[in-house]
């Protein structure tokens, strides 16, 4: 009986060895290769240090989310550790009165140290009240100011205004247009 036990034990070890080898072979050669969704690559452009696809960055101050930035791609400039080039950008700003302000643009730059953002190319800034169109917009993180030194057009249900430049203070929720300003305001509004 002791001899039969040794034979059965040996067969079980042999079967476990074969099963382990089969699983290892199957895993190594027949499973789909893992393809990460977000890819970090290096580039041959001498000025670009690294490229990141599908960038997602959140700015938080004192535990409060201030903005969320998403970009289809981001490129870190080699000789500038603080500047990142962005493509196909969307930013959600969280304003003090629990409202959200949405910004989209084709291209831009993020200063990693100051968290300032510059966007350009088909820039749209909107909320539930208005939509602003411009070619270039800057956001200053320290003062929570969005501004443009180029012409802007603001439209909504009860207004249509154009100006040579604009400052929008996210803290006070006030907009200032400068230069040649023209347009129509149909009723009292809150920008």
C-alpha positions as CSV (number, residue, x, y, z in Angstrom):
1,X,0.0,0.0,0.0
2,X,2.9,2.4,0.7
3,X,4.2,1.6,-2.8
4,X,0.9,2.5,-4.4
5,X,0.8,5.7,-2.5
6,X,4.2,6.7,-3.8
7,X,3.1,5.9,-7.4
8,X,0.0,8.0,-7.0
9,X,1.9,10.8,-5.5
10,X,4.5,10.7,-8.3
11,X,1.7,10.7,-10.9
12,X,0.0,13.7,-9.3
13,X,3.3,15.6,-9.2
14,X,3.9,14.7,-12.9
15,X,0.4,15.8,-13.9
16,X,0.8,19.1,-11.9
17,X,4.1,19.7,-13.7
18,X,2.5,19.1,-17.1
19,X,-0.5,21.3,-16.2
20,X,1.8,24.1,-15.0
21,X,3.9,23.9,-18.2
22,X,0.8,24.0,-20.3
23,X,-0.5,27.1,-18.5
24,X,2.8,28.8,-18.8
25,X,3.0,28.0,-22.5
26,X,-0.6,29.2,-23.1
27,X,0.0,32.4,-21.2
28,X,3.3,33.2,-22.9
29,X,2.2,32.5,-26.5
30,X,-1.6,32.7,-26.8
31,X,-2.9,35.6,-24.6
32,X,-3.5,39.0,-26.2
33,X,-0.6,41.3,-25.7
34,X,-1.3,44.2,-23.3
35,X,-1.6,47.5,-25.1
36,X,-1.8,50.5,-22.7
37,X,-4.3,53.2,-23.5
38,X,-2.0,56.0,-22.4
39,X,1.3,55.9,-24.0
40,X,4.5,57.7,-23.1
41,X,7.0,57.8,-25.9
42,X,10.2,59.6,-26.8
43,X,10.5,61.5,-30.0
44,X,13.1,62.3,-32.5
45,X,12.4,66.1,-32.4
46,X,15.5,67.5,-30.6
47,X,13.4,70.0,-28.6
48,X,10.9,67.5,-27.3
49,X,12.0,65.5,-24.3
50,X,8.9,63.3,-23.9
51,X,5.4,62.9,-25.4
52,X,2.4,61.7,-23.4
53,X,-0.9,60.7,-25.0
54,X,-4.2,61.3,-23.2
55,X,-2.9,63.7,-20.5
56,X,-5.2,64.3,-17.5
57,X,-4.1,66.8,-14.9
58,X,-6.0,68.2,-11.9
59,X,-5.1,71.4,-10.0
60,X,-6.0,71.2,-6.3
61,X,-5.4,74.0,-3.8
62,X,-6.1,73.5,0.0
63,X,-8.1,70.3,-0.9
64,X,-10.3,72.1,-3.4
65,X,-10.3,71.1,-7.1
66,X,-9.7,74.3,-9.1
67,X,-9.4,72.9,-12.6
68,X,-9.2,69.7,-14.6
69,X,-7.2,69.7,-17.9
70,X,-7.4,67.0,-20.5
71,X,-5.2,66.9,-23.7
72,X,-5.0,64.4,-26.5
73,X,-1.2,64.8,-26.3
74,X,1.4,66.7,-24.3
75,X,5.0,67.3,-25.1
76,X,7.6,68.2,-22.5
77,X,10.2,70.6,-23.8
78,X,13.7,69.4,-23.1
79,X,15.4,72.6,-22.0
80,X,12.3,73.9,-20.1
81,X,11.2,71.7,-17.3
82,X,8.3,74.0,-16.7
83,X,6.6,74.2,-20.1
84,X,4.5,71.5,-21.7
85,X,3.0,71.8,-25.2
86,X,-0.6,70.6,-25.5
87,X,-2.9,69.5,-28.3
88,X,-6.7,69.2,-28.4
89,X,-7.3,70.6,-25.0
90,X,-10.3,70.8,-22.7
91,X,-10.3,72.4,-19.3
92,X,-13.0,72.5,-16.7
93,X,-12.7,75.4,-14.2
94,X,-14.5,75.1,-10.9
95,X,-15.7,78.6,-9.9
96,X,-16.4,79.6,-6.3
97,X,-20.2,79.6,-6.7
98,X,-20.2,75.8,-7.5
99,X,-20.5,76.5,-11.2
100,X,-18.3,75.1,-14.0
101,X,-16.7,76.9,-16.8
102,X,-15.5,74.9,-19.9
103,X,-12.7,75.8,-22.2
104,X,-11.7,74.0,-25.4
105,X,-8.8,74.8,-27.8
106,X,-6.7,73.2,-30.5
107,X,-3.3,73.9,-28.9
108,X,-1.7,75.3,-25.8
109,X,1.0,75.5,-23.2
110,X,0.9,74.6,-19.6
111,X,3.5,76.0,-17.2
112,X,4.0,73.1,-14.8
113,X,5.4,75.3,-12.0
114,X,2.9,78.2,-12.0
115,X,0.0,76.2,-13.4
116,X,-0.7,79.1,-15.9
117,X,-2.3,78.0,-19.2
118,X,-2.1,79.6,-22.6
119,X,-4.4,78.2,-25.4
120,X,-4.9,79.1,-29.0
121,X,-6.7,77.9,-32.1
122,X,-10.5,77.8,-32.1
123,X,-10.8,78.7,-28.4
124,X,-14.2,78.4,-26.9
125,X,-15.1,79.3,-23.3
126,X,-18.6,78.6,-22.1
127,X,-21.0,78.0,-19.2
128,X,-24.8,77.8,-19.0
129,X,-25.2,81.5,-19.7
130,X,-22.7,82.4,-22.4
131,X,-20.2,81.3,-25.0
132,X,-16.9,83.1,-25.7
133,X,-14.9,82.6,-29.0
134,X,-11.3,83.8,-29.4
135,X,-8.1,82.8,-31.1
136,X,-6.0,82.9,-28.0
137,X,-6.8,82.9,-24.2
138,X,-4.5,83.0,-21.2
139,X,-5.3,81.8,-17.7
140,X,-3.3,83.0,-14.7
141,X,-3.6,80.5,-11.9
142,X,-2.4,82.8,-9.0
143,X,-5.1,85.4,-9.7
144,X,-7.8,83.2,-11.3
145,X,-7.9,85.6,-14.3
146,X,-8.7,84.5,-17.9
147,X,-7.7,87.1,-20.4
148,X,-7.2,87.7,-24.1
149,X,-5.3,90.5,-25.8
150,X,-6.9,89.6,-29.1
151,X,-10.5,90.2,-30.2
152,X,-13.2,88.1,-28.5
153,X,-16.9,87.5,-29.2
154,X,-19.3,86.7,-26.4
155,X,-22.8,85.4,-27.1
156,X,-25.7,84.1,-25.1
157,X,-29.5,84.1,-25.0
158,X,-29.7,87.8,-24.3
159,X,-26.4,89.2,-25.5
160,X,-24.0,89.4,-28.4
161,X,-20.8,91.5,-27.8
162,X,-17.4,91.8,-29.4
163,X,-14.3,93.5,-28.0
164,X,-10.7,94.0,-28.8
165,X,-9.5,92.4,-25.6
166,X,-11.1,90.8,-22.5
167,X,-10.4,90.1,-18.8
168,X,-12.6,87.6,-16.9
169,X,-12.1,87.4,-13.2
170,X,-13.2,83.9,-12.0
171,X,-13.2,85.1,-8.3
172,X,-15.7,88.0,-8.8
173,X,-17.4,86.4,-11.9
174,X,-17.0,89.8,-13.7
175,X,-16.0,90.3,-17.4
176,X,-14.2,93.4,-18.7
177,X,-14.0,94.2,-22.4
178,X,-11.5,96.8,-23.7
179,X,-10.7,98.6,-26.9
180,X,-13.4,98.8,-29.5
181,X,-16.5,97.2,-27.9
182,X,-19.8,96.8,-29.7
183,X,-22.8,94.6,-29.3
184,X,-26.4,94.1,-28.1
185,X,-27.7,93.3,-24.7
186,X,-31.3,92.4,-24.6
187,X,-32.0,92.2,-20.9
188,X,-30.2,92.2,-17.5
189,X,-27.6,89.5,-17.5
190,X,-25.1,88.0,-15.0
191,X,-21.8,87.2,-16.7
